[in-house]
Amino acid sequence: MFKKRNVVKMALVTTMAALLLAGCGGDKASTDKDKDVLAQIKEDKKIVFGVKHDTRLFGLKNPSTGEVEGFDIDLSKALAEEMFGKDVKPEYVEVTSKTRVGLLNNGKVDAVVATMTITDERKKEVDFTDVYFEAGQSLLVKKGSKVQSIDDLKKGTTVLAVKGSTSTINIREKAPEATVLEFENYAEAFTALKAGKGDALTTDDAILYGMADEDPSYELVGGTFTEEPYGIAVKKGNQELVDELNKALKSLKDSGKYDEIKDKWIKN
């Protein structure tokens, strides 16, 4: 009995010690989480950007090199250098339209540069920089398709879109009779279009140009029917980081570096 009591006592002591240690760890994690993002970037000497891996021309993983390439990648590298010189290294984490806000708010990324349209609704969740790219929503179809504009998306037609994107909301408003199928990312949506699962794919024209560039048997039709201003998103309440990004963005535009990056990727 005495032995048994000692075993129970030791187990309780061990449990209490573990709880105390966990409590200490929790305090540190909480402190890190609450720290100003810009201060944390400077302390860690790295800035983590959330970028797309499936969006040709903006952020696409090159299978032969394993590197992510595109306008958003080159712009974010230039912004990091403009803001911090060589003192802070840019790193990249994959995001999708569906996951980018969550990854930003839980601290997995410091800033999202991922074809993210600035909207009033999103401003409730994150803070945005000034506009860094002007896009507009359009339609991608197989050449020769009967669908030539949004007016052709009537009952009996199917349009493909990506979860978590403003495009999905917009197309339901602009073409209420059409069936909308949502996919996790642009690669899946484009694969579905090529497999005949829809009559058109809709998102920003800049992204669709990348798909048409990949497969010339597809084309954009009908022009644009929305305005989609892209902004860089940061966790809400980090105005200093927003200000630094805006200053760097203006400097890149003034120096001509922005146009150099844009012309490299966006040829339409």
C-alpha positions as CSV (number, residue, x, y, z in Angstrom):
1,M,0.0,0.0,0.0
2,F,2.8,2.4,0.9
3,K,4.5,1.7,-2.4
4,K,1.3,2.3,-4.3
5,R,0.8,5.6,-2.5
6,N,4.3,6.7,-3.4
7,V,3.7,5.8,-7.1
8,V,0.5,7.9,-7.2
9,K,2.3,10.8,-5.4
10,M,5.1,10.7,-8.0
11,A,2.6,10.7,-10.8
12,L,0.9,13.7,-9.4
13,V,4.2,15.6,-9.0
14,T,5.2,14.7,-12.6
15,T,1.8,15.9,-13.9
16,M,2.0,19.2,-12.0
17,A,5.5,19.8,-13.3
18,A,4.4,19.2,-16.9
19,L,1.5,21.6,-16.5
20,L,3.8,24.3,-15.1
21,L,6.2,23.8,-18.0
22,A,3.4,23.9,-20.5
23,G,2.1,27.1,-18.8
24,C,5.6,28.7,-19.2
25,G,5.7,27.7,-22.8
26,G,2.2,29.0,-23.4
27,D,3.3,32.5,-22.0
28,K,6.2,32.7,-24.4
29,A,4.1,31.6,-27.4
30,S,1.5,34.2,-26.4
31,T,4.1,36.9,-26.2
32,D,5.5,36.0,-29.6
33,K,2.0,35.9,-31.1
34,D,1.2,39.4,-29.7
35,K,4.5,40.9,-30.8
36,D,4.3,43.5,-33.5
37,V,4.9,41.7,-36.8
38,L,7.4,44.2,-38.2
39,A,9.5,44.0,-35.0
40,Q,9.3,40.2,-35.2
41,I,10.5,40.2,-38.8
42,K,13.5,42.3,-37.9
43,E,14.3,40.1,-34.9
44,D,14.0,36.9,-36.9
45,K,15.8,38.4,-39.9
46,K,13.3,36.9,-42.2
47,I,9.9,37.8,-43.7
48,V,7.5,35.1,-44.7
49,F,5.3,35.8,-47.7
50,G,2.2,33.7,-48.4
51,V,2.1,33.1,-52.2
52,K,0.2,31.0,-54.7
53,H,1.9,27.8,-56.1
54,D,-0.7,27.2,-58.9
55,T,-1.2,30.6,-60.6
56,R,0.8,30.9,-63.8
57,L,2.5,34.3,-64.2
58,F,1.9,35.3,-60.6
59,G,3.0,32.3,-58.5
60,L,3.7,28.9,-60.0
61,K,5.9,26.1,-58.7
62,N,8.4,25.0,-61.3
63,P,8.4,21.2,-61.3
64,S,12.0,21.0,-62.6
65,T,13.5,23.3,-60.0
66,G,11.1,23.2,-57.2
67,E,11.1,27.0,-57.1
68,V,8.0,29.2,-57.1
69,E,8.1,31.7,-59.9
70,G,6.0,34.7,-61.0
71,F,5.2,38.4,-60.7
72,D,4.1,38.1,-57.0
73,I,7.4,36.3,-56.2
74,D,9.7,38.8,-57.9
75,L,7.7,41.7,-56.5
76,S,7.9,40.4,-52.9
77,K,11.6,39.8,-53.2
78,A,12.1,43.4,-54.5
79,L,9.9,44.7,-51.6
80,A,11.9,42.8,-49.0
81,E,15.2,44.2,-50.4
82,E,13.8,47.7,-50.6
83,M,12.6,47.6,-47.0
84,F,15.4,45.7,-45.3
85,G,18.4,45.5,-47.7
86,K,20.2,42.2,-47.2
87,D,19.5,42.0,-43.5
88,V,16.2,40.2,-43.8
89,K,15.7,37.1,-46.0
90,P,12.4,36.5,-47.8
91,E,10.8,33.0,-47.3
92,Y,7.7,31.6,-48.9
93,V,4.7,29.5,-47.8
94,E,2.0,28.3,-50.1
95,V,-1.5,29.7,-49.7
96,T,-4.7,29.3,-51.6
97,S,-7.7,31.7,-51.9
98,K,-9.3,29.6,-49.2
99,T,-6.4,29.4,-46.7
100,R,-4.5,32.7,-47.0
101,V,-6.5,34.7,-44.4
102,G,-6.2,31.9,-41.8
103,L,-2.5,31.4,-42.4
104,L,-1.9,35.2,-42.0
105,N,-3.9,35.5,-38.8
106,N,-2.4,32.5,-37.1
107,G,1.1,33.9,-37.8
108,K,2.3,31.3,-40.3
109,V,2.9,34.1,-42.8
110,D,3.8,37.8,-42.3
111,A,2.3,39.1,-45.6
112,V,0.1,37.7,-48.3
113,V,1.1,38.5,-51.9
114,A,-1.3,36.2,-53.8
115,T,-3.6,37.9,-56.3
116,M,-5.8,39.0,-53.4
117,T,-8.5,41.5,-54.3
118,I,-9.1,44.4,-51.8
119,T,-12.7,44.3,-50.6
120,D,-14.6,46.0,-47.8
121,E,-15.5,42.5,-46.4
122,R,-11.9,41.4,-46.3
123,K,-10.8,44.7,-44.7
124,K,-12.7,43.5,-41.6
125,E,-10.3,40.6,-41.3
126,V,-7.0,41.9,-42.6
127,D,-5.2,45.2,-43.4
128,F,-4.2,46.0,-47.0
129,T,-1.5,48.0,-48.6
130,D,-2.2,50.3,-51.6
131,V,-3.1,48.5,-54.8
132,Y,-0.2,46.8,-56.4
133,F,-2.0,45.4,-59.5
134,E,-5.2,46.2,-61.3
135,A,-7.1,43.2,-62.6
136,G,-10.7,42.4,-63.7
137,Q,-12.8,39.3,-63.7
138,S,-13.3,37.6,-67.1
139,L,-14.1,34.2,-68.6
140,L,-11.9,31.5,-70.1
141,V,-13.4,29.1,-72.7
142,K,-12.3,26.6,-75.3
143,K,-11.8,28.3,-78.6
144,G,-15.0,28.0,-80.6
145,S,-17.2,27.9,-77.5
146,K,-20.8,29.2,-77.7
147,V,-20.0,31.1,-74.5
148,Q,-18.6,34.4,-75.6
149,S,-19.6,36.7,-72.8
150,I,-21.2,36.6,-69.3
151,D,-24.6,37.0,-71.0
152,D,-24.3,33.5,-72.4
153,L,-24.1,31.9,-68.9
154,K,-27.7,31.0,-68.7
155,K,-29.6,28.0,-67.3
156,G,-28.0,24.8,-68.4
157,T,-24.5,26.2,-68.5
158,T,-21.8,25.4,-65.9
159,V,-19.1,27.8,-64.8
160,L,-16.0,26.8,-62.8
161,A,-14.5,28.9,-60.0
162,V,-12.2,28.6,-57.0
163,K,-13.3,28.4,-53.3
164,G,-12.7,31.5,-51.2
165,S,-12.3,33.9,-54.2
166,T,-14.3,37.0,-55.0
167,S,-14.9,35.5,-58.4
168,T,-17.2,32.9,-57.0
169,I,-19.4,35.5,-55.3
170,N,-19.4,37.8,-58.4
171,I,-20.3,35.1,-60.8
172,R,-23.3,34.0,-58.7
173,E,-24.5,37.6,-58.8
174,K,-23.8,38.3,-62.5
175,A,-25.0,34.9,-63.8
176,P,-27.6,33.6,-61.3
177,E,-29.0,31.0,-63.6
178,A,-25.7,29.2,-64.3
179,T,-24.5,26.3,-62.2
180,V,-21.3,27.1,-60.3
181,L,-18.7,24.4,-59.5
182,E,-16.0,25.3,-57.0
183,F,-12.5,23.8,-56.8
184,E,-9.7,24.1,-54.2
185,N,-7.3,25.9,-56.6
186,Y,-6.8,27.1,-60.1
187,A,-4.9,24.0,-61.3
188,E,-7.9,21.8,-60.4
189,A,-10.4,24.2,-62.0
190,F,-8.4,24.4,-65.2
191,T,-8.0,20.6,-65.3
192,A,-11.8,20.4,-64.9
193,L,-12.4,22.8,-67.7
194,K,-10.1,20.8,-70.0
195,A,-12.0,17.6,-69.0
196,G,-15.3,19.2,-70.1
197,K,-16.8,19.6,-66.6
198,G,-17.8,23.2,-67.4
199,D,-18.5,25.7,-70.2
200,A,-16.2,28.4,-68.8
201,L,-13.8,29.1,-66.0
202,T,-14.0,32.5,-64.3
203,T,-11.4,34.5,-62.3
204,D,-9.3,37.6,-62.8
205,D,-8.1,38.2,-66.3
206,A,-4.5,38.2,-65.2
207,I,-4.7,34.7,-63.9
208,L,-6.7,33.5,-67.0
209,Y,-4.0,34.9,-69.3
210,G,-1.6,32.5,-67.6
211,M,-3.9,29.6,-68.4
212,A,-4.3,30.6,-72.0
213,D,-0.5,31.0,-72.2
214,E,-0.2,27.4,-71.0
215,D,-2.7,26.0,-73.4
216,P,-3.4,28.2,-76.5
217,S,-6.6,26.2,-77.4
218,Y,-8.3,28.3,-74.7
219,E,-9.1,32.0,-74.9
220,L,-10.5,34.9,-72.8
221,V,-13.9,36.2,-74.0
222,G,-16.3,39.0,-73.1
223,G,-13.8,41.4,-71.6
224,T,-13.9,42.2,-67.9
225,F,-17.0,42.6,-65.9
226,T,-15.6,43.6,-62.5
227,E,-12.6,45.6,-61.1
228,E,-10.2,43.5,-59.0
229,P,-7.5,45.6,-57.3
230,Y,-4.9,43.4,-55.8
231,G,-3.4,44.4,-52.4
232,I,-0.8,42.9,-50.1
233,A,-2.5,41.7,-46.9
234,V,-1.1,41.7,-43.4
235,K,-2.5,40.8,-40.0
236,K,-4.9,43.4,-38.7
237,G,-3.5,46.1,-36.5
238,N,0.0,46.1,-38.1
239,Q,-0.1,49.6,-39.6
240,E,3.7,50.0,-39.4
241,L,4.2,47.0,-41.6
242,V,1.6,48.3,-44.1
243,D,3.3,51.7,-44.1
244,E,6.7,50.2,-44.8
245,L,5.3,48.0,-47.6
246,N,3.6,51.1,-49.2
247,K,6.8,53.1,-49.0
248,A,8.7,50.3,-50.7
249,L,6.0,49.8,-53.3
250,K,6.1,53.5,-54.2
251,S,9.9,53.5,-54.4
252,L,9.8,50.5,-56.8
253,K,7.3,52.2,-59.0
254,D,9.2,55.5,-59.0
255,S,12.5,53.8,-59.9
256,G,11.0,51.7,-62.7
257,K,11.8,48.4,-61.0
258,Y,8.0,47.7,-60.7
259,D,7.4,48.0,-64.4
260,E,10.5,45.9,-65.1
261,I,9.0,43.1,-63.0
262,K,5.5,43.5,-64.5
263,D,6.8,43.5,-68.1
264,K,8.8,40.3,-67.5
265,W,5.6,38.4,-66.5
266,I,2.5,40.2,-67.8
267,K,2.7,40.6,-71.5
268,N,-1.0,41.2,-72.3
